[in-house]
Amino acid sequence: MKKTFLIINRYFEGFITRNFMIGFFRKKTGNVVVSGPFLGMKYISNSTGSRLLPKILGTYELELHRVIGEICKKSFDVIVDVGAAEGYYAVGMAYRNPNVRIVAFETEANGRNSIKEMADINGVADRVSVRGFCDSKLLSDSILYNEKCLIIMDIEGAESVLLDNRAIPKLNNCNILVEVHERLVPGVGDIIVDRFKNTHKIIEIKKRERVLGDFPIAVPKICRLFFKRYFIFNSMDEARFDSLIGRPEKNINWLYLEPK
């Protein structure tokens, strides 16, 4: 019974989002990111693998805002984004860093097309190279010894395969920001830490619940008073509504690795 209620509630939330909130916030924001590290970036009308609204609101993975800000001060030559989806980070980092070159790997054709579209509308298409599936050789080939490189990675557990400095020694000289997927590959965080503990300083960043103060724009008072859950917190929810499994795993975290 409880599972049935959760599924019905999930679809109800999705109905509200698709039929009201997406249109409301796209009109309110003009499809421009309104907060966070990519403030002012023009956005497309769809997303790949996660929800659109948190990206337009700028609350998507807000736990990473501080580290993204620090990264943008480091003047990287190249940023390799593996699992780039529609380009939130790939295009966002090109938008924030006018001298950086981006290599974006994305397996889904819709995602690759979206990256190209978003790079074009933000005027950074000449610095964003869009590619398909990434394996160890392709990742290694994207890293040049004479370039300062950052790797951003979100690939649903396959980080355990690609982030192997025995197979790709060049990784020892790279900064790495990776989402670890313990639910899909138990112990993957410890595996990565063990591999890089001698070459990198490693910071763990944990996911936290959203609070009212995270919401970046003004909305009608009635929505704040009576529809806070469905209107505000629902808008910042990063889970996909087309999944019956409900919310993402609760203990999501990231690792930021910086060469010693």
C-alpha positions as CSV (number, residue, x, y, z in Angstrom):
1,M,0.0,0.0,0.0
2,K,2.8,2.4,0.9
3,K,4.6,1.7,-2.3
4,T,1.4,2.3,-4.3
5,F,0.9,5.6,-2.6
6,L,4.5,6.7,-3.3
7,I,4.2,5.8,-7.0
8,I,0.9,7.7,-7.3
9,N,2.4,10.7,-5.4
10,R,5.4,10.6,-7.7
11,Y,3.2,10.8,-10.8
12,F,1.2,13.5,-9.3
13,E,4.3,15.6,-8.7
14,G,5.3,14.9,-12.2
15,F,1.9,16.1,-13.5
16,I,2.2,19.3,-11.6
17,T,5.7,19.9,-12.9
18,R,5.0,19.1,-16.6
19,N,1.7,21.0,-16.7
20,F,2.4,24.0,-14.6
21,M,5.8,24.6,-13.1
22,I,8.0,24.1,-16.1
23,G,6.1,26.7,-18.1
24,F,5.9,29.0,-15.2
25,F,9.6,29.0,-14.4
26,R,10.7,29.1,-18.1
27,K,8.6,32.2,-18.5
28,K,9.9,33.6,-15.2
29,T,13.5,33.0,-16.0
30,G,13.5,33.4,-19.8
31,N,15.3,30.0,-19.9
32,V,18.4,31.6,-18.4
33,V,20.1,30.2,-15.3
34,V,19.2,32.5,-12.4
35,S,21.7,31.5,-9.7
36,G,24.7,29.4,-9.0
37,P,28.1,29.1,-10.8
38,F,26.6,29.4,-14.3
39,L,24.4,32.4,-13.6
40,G,23.3,34.0,-16.9
41,M,23.9,31.0,-19.1
42,K,21.1,30.4,-21.6
43,Y,19.4,27.1,-21.4
44,I,17.6,24.8,-23.8
45,S,14.1,23.4,-23.2
46,N,15.1,19.9,-22.2
47,S,17.5,17.9,-20.1
48,T,19.1,14.4,-20.4
49,G,19.2,12.0,-17.5
50,S,18.0,14.5,-14.8
51,R,15.4,17.2,-14.4
52,L,15.4,20.6,-16.1
53,L,14.1,23.0,-13.4
54,P,17.0,22.6,-10.9
55,K,19.4,23.5,-13.7
56,I,17.5,26.7,-14.7
57,L,17.1,27.6,-11.1
58,G,20.8,27.0,-10.5
59,T,20.2,24.7,-7.5
60,Y,21.4,21.6,-9.4
61,E,24.0,19.9,-7.3
62,L,24.4,23.0,-5.2
63,E,26.8,21.1,-2.9
64,L,29.4,21.6,-5.6
65,H,29.0,25.4,-6.0
66,R,32.0,26.2,-3.8
67,V,34.3,23.8,-5.5
68,I,33.2,24.9,-8.9
69,G,34.0,28.4,-8.0
70,E,37.5,27.4,-6.8
71,I,38.0,25.4,-10.0
72,C,37.2,28.4,-12.1
73,K,40.1,30.3,-10.5
74,K,42.6,27.7,-11.6
75,S,42.9,28.5,-15.3
76,F,42.7,25.0,-16.7
77,D,43.7,24.4,-20.3
78,V,41.2,21.6,-20.9
79,I,38.2,20.2,-19.1
80,V,37.1,16.7,-19.9
81,D,33.4,16.0,-19.0
82,V,32.6,12.3,-19.1
83,G,28.8,11.7,-18.9
84,A,28.0,15.3,-20.0
85,A,24.2,14.8,-20.4
86,E,22.9,17.9,-22.2
87,G,25.9,20.0,-21.2
88,Y,25.2,21.7,-17.9
89,Y,28.8,21.4,-16.8
90,A,30.4,21.2,-20.3
91,V,28.8,24.4,-21.6
92,G,28.7,26.0,-18.1
93,M,32.5,25.7,-17.6
94,A,33.1,27.0,-21.1
95,Y,30.7,29.9,-20.3
96,R,32.5,30.7,-17.1
97,N,36.1,30.1,-18.4
98,P,36.7,32.0,-21.7
99,N,40.1,30.4,-22.4
100,V,39.3,26.7,-21.6
101,R,38.8,24.0,-24.1
102,I,36.0,21.4,-23.4
103,V,35.9,17.8,-24.4
104,A,32.4,16.4,-23.7
105,F,31.7,12.7,-23.8
106,E,28.0,11.6,-23.9
107,T,26.7,8.3,-25.0
108,E,23.1,9.4,-25.8
109,A,22.6,11.1,-29.2
110,N,19.9,13.4,-27.7
111,G,22.4,14.6,-25.2
112,R,25.1,15.2,-27.8
113,N,22.7,17.2,-29.9
114,S,21.7,19.2,-26.8
115,I,25.3,20.0,-25.9
116,K,25.9,21.4,-29.4
117,E,22.7,23.4,-29.3
118,M,23.4,24.9,-25.9
119,A,27.1,25.6,-26.8
120,D,25.8,27.4,-29.9
121,I,23.3,29.7,-28.1
122,N,25.9,30.6,-25.5
123,G,28.6,31.4,-28.1
124,V,31.1,28.8,-27.0
125,A,30.6,26.2,-29.7
126,D,34.1,26.7,-31.0
127,R,35.6,25.5,-27.7
128,V,33.3,22.6,-27.0
129,S,34.2,19.3,-28.7
130,V,31.3,16.7,-28.4
131,R,32.1,13.0,-28.5
132,G,30.3,9.8,-27.8
133,F,31.2,6.8,-25.7
134,C,34.4,7.2,-23.6
135,D,36.7,4.3,-22.8
136,S,40.1,4.3,-21.1
137,K,42.0,5.0,-24.4
138,L,39.8,7.8,-25.4
139,L,40.0,9.4,-21.9
140,S,43.8,9.0,-22.0
141,D,44.0,10.6,-25.4
142,S,42.1,13.6,-24.2
143,I,44.7,14.3,-21.5
144,L,48.0,15.9,-22.7
145,Y,51.0,16.0,-20.4
146,N,51.7,19.7,-21.2
147,E,48.1,20.9,-20.4
148,K,46.5,21.6,-17.1
149,C,43.5,19.3,-17.0
150,L,40.3,18.9,-15.0
151,I,38.1,15.8,-15.4
152,I,34.4,16.0,-14.4
153,M,32.7,12.6,-14.3
154,D,29.2,11.2,-13.7
155,I,28.8,7.8,-15.3
156,E,26.6,5.7,-13.1
157,G,29.3,3.5,-11.5
158,A,31.7,3.2,-14.4
159,E,34.0,5.6,-12.6
160,S,35.4,2.5,-11.0
161,V,36.7,1.5,-14.5
162,L,37.8,4.8,-16.0
163,L,39.4,6.4,-12.9
164,D,42.2,3.9,-12.8
165,N,45.7,5.5,-12.6
166,R,47.3,2.2,-13.3
167,A,45.7,2.0,-16.7
168,I,45.9,5.8,-17.3
169,P,49.0,7.2,-15.5
170,K,48.1,10.7,-16.8
171,L,45.3,10.9,-14.2
172,N,47.9,11.4,-11.5
173,N,48.4,15.0,-12.9
174,C,44.7,15.8,-13.3
175,N,42.2,17.5,-11.0
176,I,39.1,15.2,-10.8
177,L,35.5,15.9,-9.7
178,V,33.5,12.7,-9.7
179,E,30.1,11.6,-8.5
180,V,30.4,8.3,-6.8
181,H,27.6,5.7,-7.2
182,E,27.8,3.4,-4.2
183,R,24.3,2.0,-4.9
184,L,25.5,0.7,-8.3
185,V,29.0,-0.2,-7.4
186,P,29.3,-0.8,-3.6
187,G,32.7,0.5,-2.3
188,V,33.5,2.5,-5.4
189,G,34.4,5.6,-3.3
190,D,36.9,3.6,-1.3
191,I,38.4,2.1,-4.5
192,I,39.0,5.5,-6.0
193,V,40.4,7.0,-2.7
194,D,42.8,4.0,-2.4
195,R,44.1,4.5,-6.0
196,F,44.8,8.2,-5.6
197,K,45.6,8.7,-2.0
198,N,49.3,8.9,-2.6
199,T,49.0,11.4,-5.5
200,H,46.1,13.6,-4.6
201,K,44.5,15.5,-1.8
202,I,40.9,14.2,-1.7
203,I,37.8,16.0,-0.4
204,E,34.5,14.2,0.0
205,I,31.4,16.3,-0.6
206,K,28.1,15.0,0.7
207,K,24.6,15.6,-0.6
208,R,22.3,17.6,1.6
209,E,18.6,18.3,1.7
210,R,17.3,21.5,0.1
211,V,15.9,24.2,2.3
212,L,13.6,27.1,1.6
213,G,16.6,29.5,1.5
214,D,18.0,27.7,-1.4
215,F,15.2,28.8,-3.7
216,P,16.6,31.6,-5.7
217,I,13.6,33.5,-7.1
218,A,10.4,35.2,-5.9
219,V,7.1,33.2,-6.3
220,P,3.5,34.1,-5.4
221,K,3.0,34.1,-1.6
222,I,0.2,31.6,-1.8
223,C,2.6,29.1,-3.3
224,R,5.1,29.6,-0.5
225,L,2.4,29.3,2.1
226,F,0.3,26.4,0.8
227,F,2.2,24.7,-1.9
228,K,5.7,24.8,-0.6
229,R,6.3,21.1,-1.1
230,Y,5.0,20.8,-4.6
231,F,5.9,24.3,-5.9
232,I,9.3,25.0,-4.3
233,F,10.9,21.9,-3.1
234,N,9.6,19.9,-6.0
235,S,11.2,22.4,-8.4
236,M,14.6,21.8,-6.8
237,D,14.2,18.0,-6.8
238,E,16.7,16.4,-9.1
239,A,15.0,13.0,-9.4
240,R,13.4,12.0,-12.7
241,F,9.6,11.7,-12.8
242,D,9.7,8.9,-15.4
243,S,11.2,6.5,-13.0
244,L,9.1,4.3,-10.6
245,I,12.0,3.9,-8.2
246,G,11.4,7.4,-6.9
247,R,14.1,9.6,-5.5
248,P,17.8,9.1,-6.3
249,E,19.9,7.3,-3.7
250,K,20.0,9.3,-0.5
251,N,23.7,9.0,0.2
252,I,25.0,10.6,-3.0
253,N,28.4,12.1,-2.6
254,W,31.2,13.4,-4.7
255,L,35.0,13.3,-4.5
256,Y,37.2,16.2,-5.5
257,L,40.8,15.2,-6.1
258,E,43.6,17.7,-6.4
259,P,47.2,16.7,-7.2
260,K,49.5,17.1,-4.3
